[in-house]
């Protein structure tokens, strides 16, 4: 596929968290909205490091916070990150350190995707993890939404500036 990783075409971004039902679908939604806002044509998806929720929709609390922000994610379905993602996507963006470490271990030697943490793209937040709201209350999803939205803005600027 012709993308930034393999030759300067359309960027493709994959967001990765643990189960792909909370943080990464919210990051996907926030990035889709930001890309549309700034006119960035990009392929966008999300995945998880584990397969516990494969095929399931996002957590109902994630759906609710996205809906409150004008985005419908009910049609998203969880999947596991795959080896071919390192060639298909120009950017694979982890939501925390464990996810990034998992991605670094599974990355093929000839994988072309640029790996980063989402908050690496927010001034003053490099190296920080997105808050995991799964075991908390609904208010934690608002915190996560604010963080992924800030990260999406920074990442879109990064990608647009590299073009």
C-alpha positions in Angstrom: 0.0 0.0 0.0 1.3 3.5 -0.8 1.4 5.4 2.5 3.8 7.6 4.3 5.7 4.6 5.6 6.4 3.3 2.2 6.7 6.3 0.0 5.0 9.6 0.8 1.4 8.9 -0.1 -1.7 9.0 2.1 -0.9 8.7 5.8 -2.4 5.8 7.7 -2.7 5.9 11.5 -3.4 3.0 13.9 -4.1 3.7 17.6 -3.4 0.9 20.0 -4.4 0.2 23.6 -4.8 -3.0 25.6 -8.3 -4.2 24.6 -9.4 -1.8 21.9 -12.7 -0.8 23.6 -11.9 2.4 25.5 -8.8 4.5 24.8 -7.9 3.5 21.2 -11.4 3.8 19.8 -11.7 7.2 21.4 -8.3 8.2 20.0 -9.4 7.0 16.6 -12.6 9.0 16.8 -10.8 12.2 18.0 -8.2 11.8 15.2 -10.9 11.3 12.6 -12.6 14.5 13.7 -9.4 16.5 13.8 -8.2 15.2 10.4 -11.5 16.2 8.9 -11.3 19.6 10.6 -7.9 20.4 9.2 -8.5 18.7 5.8 -6.0 15.9 6.3 -6.8 12.8 4.2 -5.7 9.8 6.3 -6.7 6.2 6.8 -7.5 5.7 10.5 -8.1 2.6 12.6 -7.6 1.2 16.1 -6.6 -2.1 17.6 -5.7 -3.8 20.9 -2.7 -5.8 22.1 -5.0 -8.5 23.5 -7.9 -10.3 21.9 -10.4 -10.4 24.9 -12.8 -8.0 23.2 -12.3 -8.9 19.5 -15.4 -8.2 17.5 -17.1 -6.2 20.4 -18.2 -2.6 20.2 -16.5 0.0 22.4 -17.3 0.2 26.1 -20.7 1.9 26.6 -19.0 4.7 28.6 -16.6 5.3 25.7 -19.6 5.4 23.3 -21.3 7.9 25.7 -18.4 10.3 25.9 -17.9 10.2 22.1 -21.6 10.8 21.6 -21.5 13.8 24.0 -18.8 15.2 21.7 -20.8 14.7 18.6 -19.2 11.4 17.4 -20.9 8.0 16.9 -18.5 5.1 17.5 -21.2 2.4 18.0 -20.1 0.8 14.7 -16.4 0.4 15.7 -15.4 -3.2 16.5 -12.4 -4.3 18.5 -9.6 -6.2 16.8 -6.0 -7.2 17.7 -3.0 -5.6 16.2 -1.4 -7.7 13.5 2.1 -8.1 12.0 0.9 -6.6 8.7 -0.2 -3.4 10.5 3.5 -2.4 10.7 3.5 -2.2 6.8 0.0 -1.0 6.2 0.1 2.0 8.6 2.6 4.9 8.5 2.0 5.7 12.2 1.2 3.3 15.0 0.4 5.2 18.1 0.3 3.6 21.5 -1.8 4.9 24.4 0.6 3.8 27.1 4.1 2.4 27.8 3.0 -1.2 28.0 1.3 -1.0 24.6 4.3 0.7 23.1 6.7 -1.9 24.6 4.4 -4.7 23.1 4.5 -3.0 19.7 8.3 -2.6 19.8 8.6 -6.3 20.6 6.3 -7.5 17.8 7.5 -5.0 15.2 9.1 -6.8 12.3 12.7 -5.8 11.5 11.5 -4.4 8.2 8.4 -2.8 9.6 7.9 0.7 8.2 5.5 2.3 10.7 6.6 5.1 12.9 5.9 4.2 16.6 5.1 6.7 19.2 3.0 7.4 22.3 0.0 9.6 21.6 1.0 12.3 24.2 4.4 12.5 22.6 2.6 14.8 20.2 1.4 17.2 22.9 3.9 19.9 24.0 5.0 19.2 27.6 3.4 15.7 27.7 6.0 13.6 25.8 6.5 10.2 27.4 3.2 10.3 29.3 0.4 7.7 29.0 -3.3 8.3 28.3 -5.3 7.7 31.4 -7.0 4.3 31.4 -10.6 4.8 32.4 -11.8 1.1 32.2 -11.9 0.3 36.0 -13.2 3.7 37.1 -16.3 5.7 36.7 -17.8 7.5 33.7 -15.9 10.7 34.7 -12.7 9.0 33.8 -13.8 8.8 30.2 -14.1 12.6 30.1 -10.4 12.8 31.2 -9.4 10.3 28.5 -11.4 12.1 25.9 -9.6 15.4 26.7 -6.2 13.7 26.5 -6.9 11.8 23.2 -8.3 15.0 21.7 -5.1 17.0 22.6 -3.0 14.1 21.2 -5.1 14.0 18.0 -4.5 17.7 17.4 -0.8 17.4 17.9 -0.5 14.2 15.8 -2.5 15.8 13.0 -0.1 18.8 13.0 2.9 16.4 13.1 1.6 14.5 10.1 0.5 17.6 8.1 3.9 19.2 8.8 5.8 16.2 7.5 3.9 16.3 4.2 
